[in-house]
Amino acid sequence: MSLVIRDIAIEPNLVLAPMEGVTDVIFRRLVRRIGGCGLTVTEFIAAEGLKRNVKKVLEMAEFDPDESPLSIQIYGRTPASMAEGAKIVQDLGADIVDLNMGCPSKKVCAHSGGSALMKEPELARDIVRAMRAAVDIPFTVKMRSGWDHDHKNAPEIAYMCQEEGAEMVAVHWRTRTDKYGGVRELDTLRAVVDKLSIPVVANGDIVDAASALDTMAQTGAAGLMIGRGAIRNPWVFREIEAAMKGEPIPEIDFLERKRVLLGYLEDIRDRFHSEKGTLGRFKKISGYFTKGVPYGSELRQGIFHSQEIGEAIDVVESFFDGLPDRLGPRHAPFVPETFKADSFQPQVAK
Ligand SMILES: Cc1cc2nc3c(=O)[nH]c(=O)nc-3n(C[C@H](O)[C@H](O)[C@H](O)COP(=O)(O)O)c2cc1C
């Protein structure tokens, strides 16, 4: 399967999911350096904030000069502000602008944004139409399979998006009421793929080569979007890429994990310029990143209790340096175990 959004080839056909508080320029850089990801997407950005030039909001839209293809995702409730937001995204230099129609958070839904739009097809159409008319760059939409189990209307909404000029849709198999739980059901995604002629990207609980190949086979999607699996294991893209090519899965040793974690810390320190901001973000990301690492809870505790950046660095170094001895001579390279979605609740879905 190949994924081409208008004339932008997404190679490989693996997309980093937008994640608020996670997929900022630094995390996306980490993923791009590791490789295997064909398209990065920013966290959701309020169109209203872009319009009003809010510094914090503009920072969320920052990207590296060599970051391409890049999609900037926006959310909002009025067609006019979403159109304006899309235009700003285009002017900032993004390759693609994406509409958030999937976020379940109360903050976003309360303003009729995110997944609430799936309950209001007329408003959704107006927003899609306005955004499409505002920009020349490719325009895509990310949604859930529906609002709830009685309203799995992603096929109809996605079709409307296509007819209004969207050039790719990404669909998370959960409904809004599933939040981040629910029982995996890919039939609705399959129905979207069957109904549309534009590319469809499948999303939800893809965490390793096996879940990726299974999702691809069950849905026939043109590409896959990976969120939490990439925070826990940013090598997941390379693993899936290898599996799709029928190549052996690359093995990641602990030294590489240590190098990437400390490199991430350096990068956020440069960005946040504050001990508190750096430590806060590092604690959050390393909490995900160290899940599945042997004795990982010790590492998480150590990082969590660090008062200073230097202390956190010492904790990471001594933990990873001591790991081979603790595991014995036959210690295996890191192979992530499949995680349960329920144990991985995002902070955004209050
Ligand atoms: C911490 C976190 C923040 C998220 N923020 C966004 C967001 O800004 N925009 C969006 O469309 N979806 C957001 N999502 C949903 C993800 O993009 C994705 O659809 C969902 O996590 C399912 O994919 P996964 O199982 O691969 O994580 C967020 C998810 C998480 C875990």
The ligand as an ORCA input file, in Angstrom:
! r2SCAN-3c Opt
* xyz 0 1
  C      -1.554     12.536     25.136
  C      -2.462     12.532     23.937
  C      -2.792     13.721     23.313
  C      -3.610     13.714     22.174
  N      -3.826     14.873     21.509
  C      -4.461     14.852     20.306
  C      -4.532     16.007     19.489
  O      -3.966     17.054     19.816
  N      -5.219     15.915     18.310
  C      -5.824     14.748     17.891
  O      -6.421     14.719     16.819
  N      -5.754     13.640     18.646
  C      -5.069     13.657     19.815
  N      -4.907     12.499     20.517
  C      -5.415     11.240     19.936
  C      -4.317     10.543     19.119
  O      -3.931     11.310     18.001
  C      -4.777      9.157     18.624
  O      -5.902      9.311     17.807
  C      -5.153      8.224     19.783
  O      -4.192      8.291     20.821
  C      -5.279      6.775     19.287
  O      -4.088      6.354     18.701
  P      -3.015      5.460     19.513
  O      -3.736      4.261     20.032
  O      -1.970      5.098     18.487
  O      -2.476      6.292     20.625
  C      -4.141     12.498     21.682
  C      -3.823     11.322     22.322
  C      -2.983     11.308     23.426
  C      -2.620     10.009     24.052
*
